[in-house]
């Protein structure tokens, strides 16, 4: 089964932002695993998912007031 690796740059300024990201990612059934590098200046979110949810996910982040941009989507 193919899976997508989705790399997203985010702007996380508060624990509230991180909580919203966690909650939002959890609502997508196709997400297999995800991590976020808070030490990186781009606060890179890396997801493994069964389908390409990058557009829907970043749109949801924007609705929550969290800036996010897709850096890349790869098939694994």
TARAWO-V434946 format. One record per residue. N is the residue number from 0. RES is the residue in three letters. SS is DSSP state (H for helix, E for strand, C for the rest). NEAR is the number of other C-alpha atoms within 12 Angstrom. D_FIRST is the distance of its C-alpha to the first C-alpha in Angstrom with 2 decimals. Layout:
n:N res:RES ss:SS near:NEAR d_first:D_FIRST
n:N res:RES ss:SS near:NEAR d_first:D_FIRST
This chain:
n:0 res:UNK ss:C near:8 d_first:0.00
n:1 res:UNK ss:C near:14 d_first:3.79
n:2 res:UNK ss:C near:20 d_first:6.54
n:3 res:UNK ss:E near:25 d_first:10.18
n:4 res:UNK ss:E near:29 d_first:13.11
n:5 res:UNK ss:E near:36 d_first:16.17
n:6 res:UNK ss:E near:32 d_first:19.66
n:7 res:UNK ss:E near:34 d_first:22.57
n:8 res:UNK ss:E near:28 d_first:26.25
n:9 res:UNK ss:E near:31 d_first:28.14
n:10 res:UNK ss:C near:31 d_first:31.76
n:11 res:UNK ss:C near:29 d_first:32.28
n:12 res:UNK ss:C near:18 d_first:35.97
n:13 res:UNK ss:C near:14 d_first:36.31
n:14 res:UNK ss:H near:12 d_first:34.74
n:15 res:UNK ss:H near:15 d_first:34.66
n:16 res:UNK ss:H near:23 d_first:32.28
n:17 res:UNK ss:H near:27 d_first:29.94
n:18 res:UNK ss:H near:18 d_first:30.14
n:19 res:UNK ss:H near:25 d_first:29.25
n:20 res:UNK ss:H near:39 d_first:26.21
n:21 res:UNK ss:H near:23 d_first:25.01
n:22 res:UNK ss:H near:16 d_first:25.80
n:23 res:UNK ss:H near:25 d_first:24.20
n:24 res:UNK ss:H near:32 d_first:20.85
n:25 res:UNK ss:H near:18 d_first:20.91
n:26 res:UNK ss:C near:16 d_first:21.30
n:27 res:UNK ss:C near:24 d_first:17.89
n:28 res:UNK ss:C near:16 d_first:15.63
n:29 res:UNK ss:C near:22 d_first:12.38
n:30 res:UNK ss:E near:26 d_first:13.68
n:31 res:UNK ss:E near:23 d_first:12.20
n:32 res:UNK ss:E near:21 d_first:15.05
n:33 res:UNK ss:E near:24 d_first:17.91
n:34 res:UNK ss:E near:22 d_first:21.08
n:35 res:UNK ss:E near:27 d_first:24.19
n:36 res:UNK ss:C near:20 d_first:26.67
n:37 res:UNK ss:C near:20 d_first:30.03
n:38 res:UNK ss:C near:12 d_first:31.91
n:39 res:UNK ss:C near:13 d_first:30.73
n:40 res:UNK ss:C near:14 d_first:32.96
n:41 res:UNK ss:C near:22 d_first:30.04
n:42 res:UNK ss:C near:27 d_first:28.69
n:43 res:UNK ss:C near:28 d_first:25.16
n:44 res:UNK ss:E near:37 d_first:22.39
n:45 res:UNK ss:E near:31 d_first:18.98
n:46 res:UNK ss:E near:38 d_first:16.01
n:47 res:UNK ss:E near:30 d_first:12.35
n:48 res:UNK ss:E near:29 d_first:10.83
n:49 res:UNK ss:C near:22 d_first:8.05
n:50 res:UNK ss:C near:25 d_first:10.43
n:51 res:UNK ss:C near:28 d_first:13.48
n:52 res:UNK ss:C near:31 d_first:16.22
n:53 res:UNK ss:H near:33 d_first:18.62
n:54 res:UNK ss:H near:20 d_first:21.32
n:55 res:UNK ss:H near:20 d_first:21.54
n:56 res:UNK ss:H near:38 d_first:21.56
n:57 res:UNK ss:H near:29 d_first:24.29
n:58 res:UNK ss:H near:21 d_first:26.25
n:59 res:UNK ss:H near:23 d_first:26.29
n:60 res:UNK ss:H near:31 d_first:27.48
n:61 res:UNK ss:H near:20 d_first:30.19
n:62 res:UNK ss:H near:15 d_first:31.34
n:63 res:UNK ss:C near:21 d_first:31.91
n:64 res:UNK ss:C near:20 d_first:33.87
n:65 res:UNK ss:C near:27 d_first:31.42
n:66 res:UNK ss:C near:25 d_first:31.16
n:67 res:UNK ss:E near:29 d_first:27.66
n:68 res:UNK ss:E near:27 d_first:26.37
n:69 res:UNK ss:E near:27 d_first:22.99
n:70 res:UNK ss:E near:21 d_first:23.28
n:71 res:UNK ss:E near:20 d_first:19.96
n:72 res:UNK ss:E near:23 d_first:16.36
n:73 res:UNK ss:E near:22 d_first:13.99
n:74 res:UNK ss:E near:17 d_first:10.44
n:75 res:UNK ss:C near:15 d_first:9.14
